[in-house]
């Protein structure tokens, strides 16, 4: 089963009220969402309740001679080691995980989520036909935005249809926000890479070559102003060398004082 199908099935189970976010996060990055079944009493919970009832009966001093004490009834199935064992009433399958489909069906009727993915799909389509809805609900930020939306509207008395209408806009805005952030990050990396490749000089290298150029006879006689010292000339050269375009203009002089272009033979 591929990732897209898994997320689609999870979304449908949430919509039907069969599972919910447990609030736990697993994995090396602690970002993997852990879901739990709704309306199911597990082995741990049922065993703990019956274990407390059993201990209470045996601690009563008024029933020391009662026939109720002694061998543990088979229907309650307990070990004296203290280990909890799941308890079921006779052969009934209405408790625990014996009849999972029945429990889930009743739970889904009692607790209805406001979110209907079918209606949400329609709202998204009406707003922007170019959006891939299945891809949208599989984005890594989808559940983060869903929680934020629910918290933002928790105190508002809105009907389900109106919530879905607003959530569609919320998701489209979130999509634009994350896409803009991603493009900005890519442009910043691209600009940084281009700038580095075009200049090829660090601040330390600029200072070194500025000092060398200030003492280059031909260069100094051409660009020195008045009676300025080598230090003053070097300071002006360093400022101009920060500009990649200026570096290209002075490349012949830079090579003469030791600069080596990338790809040039040693």
C-alpha positions as CSV (number, residue, x, y, z in Angstrom):
1,X,0.0,0.0,0.0
2,X,1.6,3.3,-1.1
3,X,1.8,6.5,1.0
4,X,-1.0,8.2,-0.8
5,X,-3.5,5.4,-0.2
6,X,-2.5,5.1,3.5
7,X,-3.1,8.8,4.1
8,X,-6.4,8.6,2.3
9,X,-7.6,5.6,4.4
10,X,-6.6,7.4,7.6
11,X,-8.5,10.5,6.6
12,X,-11.6,8.4,5.9
13,X,-11.3,6.6,9.3
14,X,-11.1,10.0,11.0
15,X,-14.1,11.3,9.1
16,X,-16.1,8.2,10.1
17,X,-15.2,8.8,13.8
18,X,-13.4,5.4,14.0
19,X,-9.9,6.7,15.0
20,X,-8.5,9.9,16.6
21,X,-5.2,11.5,17.2
22,X,-3.8,10.2,20.5
23,X,-1.6,13.2,21.0
24,X,1.5,11.0,21.0
25,X,4.4,11.4,18.5
26,X,6.9,8.6,17.7
27,X,9.8,8.1,15.4
28,X,13.3,9.5,15.4
29,X,12.0,13.0,14.7
30,X,9.0,12.7,17.0
31,X,6.7,13.8,14.2
32,X,5.0,10.5,13.4
33,X,1.3,10.8,14.5
34,X,0.0,7.9,16.7
35,X,-3.7,7.2,16.2
36,X,-6.0,5.3,18.6
37,X,-9.4,3.5,18.1
38,X,-12.4,5.3,19.6
39,X,-14.9,3.5,21.8
40,X,-12.9,0.4,22.5
41,X,-12.1,-0.8,26.0
42,X,-8.7,-2.5,25.9
43,X,-7.3,-5.4,27.9
44,X,-5.4,-3.1,30.2
45,X,-8.4,-1.0,31.3
46,X,-10.9,-4.0,31.7
47,X,-8.4,-6.0,33.7
48,X,-7.5,-3.1,36.0
49,X,-11.2,-2.5,36.9
50,X,-11.9,-6.2,37.7
51,X,-8.6,-6.5,39.7
52,X,-9.6,-3.7,42.0
53,X,-13.1,-5.3,42.6
54,X,-11.4,-8.6,43.4
55,X,-9.0,-7.1,45.9
56,X,-11.9,-5.2,47.6
57,X,-13.9,-8.4,48.1
58,X,-11.0,-10.3,49.6
59,X,-10.1,-7.5,52.0
60,X,-13.5,-7.5,53.7
61,X,-13.3,-9.0,57.2
62,X,-17.1,-9.6,57.3
63,X,-17.0,-12.2,54.6
64,X,-14.1,-14.4,55.9
65,X,-16.3,-17.5,56.1
66,X,-18.3,-16.7,53.0
67,X,-18.3,-19.3,50.2
68,X,-17.6,-16.3,47.9
69,X,-14.0,-16.5,49.0
70,X,-11.7,-19.2,47.9
71,X,-11.4,-20.4,44.3
72,X,-11.6,-17.7,41.8
73,X,-14.6,-18.1,39.5
74,X,-13.6,-19.1,36.0
75,X,-15.6,-16.3,34.5
76,X,-13.2,-13.8,36.2
77,X,-9.9,-15.5,35.4
78,X,-7.3,-14.0,37.7
79,X,-3.8,-15.0,38.6
80,X,-2.6,-14.5,42.2
81,X,0.7,-13.2,40.7
82,X,-1.1,-9.9,40.3
83,X,-1.0,-10.0,36.5
84,X,-4.2,-8.6,35.0
85,X,-6.1,-10.8,32.6
86,X,-9.0,-9.5,30.4
87,X,-12.4,-10.2,31.8
88,X,-15.5,-11.0,29.8
89,X,-19.1,-11.8,30.9
90,X,-19.5,-15.4,30.0
91,X,-19.5,-15.9,26.3
92,X,-20.6,-12.3,25.5
93,X,-18.7,-10.6,22.7
94,X,-20.0,-7.1,23.5
95,X,-17.0,-6.1,25.6
96,X,-13.4,-5.4,24.8
97,X,-12.2,-6.3,21.3
98,X,-14.5,-9.3,20.9
99,X,-16.9,-7.3,18.7
100,X,-14.8,-4.5,17.3
101,X,-17.1,-3.6,14.4
102,X,-20.2,-3.2,16.7
103,X,-18.3,-1.0,19.2
104,X,-16.9,1.2,16.4
105,X,-20.3,1.5,14.7
106,X,-22.0,2.7,17.9
107,X,-19.2,5.1,18.6
108,X,-19.3,6.6,15.1
109,X,-23.1,7.2,15.6
110,X,-22.6,8.9,19.0
111,X,-19.6,11.1,18.0
112,X,-19.8,12.8,14.7
113,X,-16.9,14.9,13.5
114,X,-17.7,18.2,11.9
115,X,-15.2,17.4,9.1
116,X,-16.6,15.8,6.0
117,X,-13.8,15.2,3.4
118,X,-16.4,14.9,0.6
119,X,-17.8,18.3,1.3
120,X,-14.3,19.7,1.9
121,X,-13.2,18.4,-1.5
122,X,-16.2,20.1,-3.1
123,X,-15.3,23.4,-1.4
124,X,-11.7,23.2,-2.5
125,X,-12.7,22.4,-6.1
126,X,-15.2,25.3,-6.2
127,X,-12.5,27.7,-4.9
128,X,-9.5,26.4,-7.0
129,X,-9.9,23.7,-9.6
130,X,-6.1,23.4,-10.0
131,X,-5.6,22.0,-6.5
132,X,-5.0,18.3,-6.1
133,X,-7.2,17.5,-3.0
134,X,-5.7,14.1,-2.3
135,X,-2.2,15.6,-2.3
136,X,-3.4,18.5,-0.2
137,X,-4.6,16.3,2.7
138,X,-1.4,14.2,2.6
139,X,0.9,17.2,3.1
140,X,3.1,17.0,6.2
141,X,1.5,20.2,7.5
142,X,-2.1,19.2,7.0
143,X,-2.8,17.9,10.6
144,X,-0.9,20.8,12.1
145,X,-3.2,23.3,10.3
146,X,-6.3,21.2,11.2
147,X,-5.5,21.4,14.9
148,X,-4.8,25.1,14.6
149,X,-8.1,25.7,12.8
150,X,-10.1,23.7,15.4
151,X,-8.4,25.7,18.3
152,X,-9.1,29.0,16.5
153,X,-12.8,28.2,16.1
154,X,-13.4,26.3,19.4
155,X,-15.3,29.1,21.0
156,X,-17.3,30.0,17.9
157,X,-20.8,28.5,17.4
158,X,-20.6,27.6,13.8
159,X,-22.5,24.8,12.0
160,X,-20.5,22.0,10.3
161,X,-21.0,23.3,6.8
162,X,-19.7,26.8,7.7
163,X,-16.7,25.3,9.4
164,X,-15.9,23.3,6.3
165,X,-16.3,26.4,4.2
166,X,-13.8,28.3,6.3
167,X,-11.5,25.4,6.6
168,X,-11.2,25.2,2.8
169,X,-10.0,28.8,2.7
170,X,-7.7,28.1,5.6
171,X,-6.1,25.2,3.8
172,X,-5.7,27.1,0.6
173,X,-4.0,30.0,2.4
174,X,-1.8,27.5,4.3
175,X,-0.8,25.9,1.0
176,X,0.2,29.3,-0.5
177,X,2.1,30.1,2.7
178,X,4.2,27.0,2.7
179,X,4.8,27.1,-1.0
180,X,6.0,30.8,-0.7
181,X,8.2,29.8,2.2
182,X,9.7,26.9,0.2
183,X,10.3,29.1,-2.9
184,X,11.9,31.8,-0.7
185,X,14.2,29.2,0.8
186,X,15.2,27.9,-2.6
187,X,15.9,31.4,-4.0
188,X,18.0,32.2,-1.0
189,X,20.1,29.1,-1.5
190,X,20.4,29.7,-5.2
191,X,21.4,33.3,-4.6
192,X,23.9,32.3,-2.0
193,X,25.4,29.7,-4.3
194,X,25.6,32.1,-7.3
195,X,27.2,34.8,-5.1
196,X,29.8,32.4,-3.8
197,X,30.7,31.1,-7.2
198,X,30.9,34.5,-8.8
199,X,33.1,36.1,-6.1
200,X,35.2,33.2,-5.0
201,X,36.8,35.5,-2.3
202,X,36.2,35.5,1.4
203,X,36.6,38.6,3.5
204,X,40.0,37.5,4.6
205,X,41.1,37.0,0.9
206,X,39.7,40.4,0.0
207,X,41.9,42.0,2.7
208,X,45.0,40.1,1.5
209,X,44.6,40.9,-2.2
210,X,43.7,44.5,-1.4
211,X,47.0,44.9,0.4
212,X,48.9,43.2,-2.4
213,X,47.3,45.4,-5.1
214,X,48.1,48.6,-3.2
215,X,51.8,47.7,-3.4
216,X,51.6,46.6,-7.1
217,X,53.5,49.4,-9.0
218,X,51.4,49.5,-12.1
219,X,48.1,49.2,-10.2
220,X,49.1,51.7,-7.5
221,X,50.2,54.3,-10.0
222,X,46.9,53.9,-11.9
223,X,44.4,54.0,-9.0
224,X,46.2,55.8,-6.1
225,X,44.8,59.2,-5.3
226,X,47.1,62.1,-4.3
227,X,49.4,61.3,-1.5
228,X,47.4,58.6,0.1
229,X,49.3,55.8,1.9
230,X,49.4,52.1,1.1
231,X,47.0,51.5,3.9
232,X,44.5,54.1,2.7
233,X,44.7,52.7,-0.9
234,X,44.3,49.1,0.4
235,X,41.2,50.2,2.3
236,X,39.6,51.6,-0.9
237,X,40.5,48.6,-2.9
238,X,39.0,46.2,-0.3
239,X,35.7,48.1,-0.5
240,X,35.6,47.7,-4.3
241,X,36.7,44.1,-4.3
242,X,33.5,43.2,-2.4
243,X,31.7,43.8,-5.7
244,X,32.0,40.7,-8.0
245,X,31.8,43.0,-11.1
246,X,34.8,45.0,-9.9
247,X,36.7,41.8,-9.3
248,X,36.2,40.8,-12.9
249,X,37.5,44.2,-14.0
250,X,40.7,43.8,-11.9
251,X,41.1,40.1,-12.6
252,X,44.3,40.5,-14.6
253,X,45.9,42.3,-11.6
254,X,44.5,39.8,-9.1
255,X,46.1,37.0,-11.1
256,X,49.4,38.8,-11.0
257,X,49.3,39.0,-7.2
258,X,48.5,35.4,-6.7
259,X,44.8,34.9,-7.3
260,X,43.9,31.5,-9.0
261,X,40.7,31.1,-10.8
262,X,38.7,27.8,-10.3
263,X,39.6,25.3,-12.9
264,X,42.9,26.9,-13.7
265,X,46.0,24.8,-13.8
266,X,48.2,24.9,-10.7
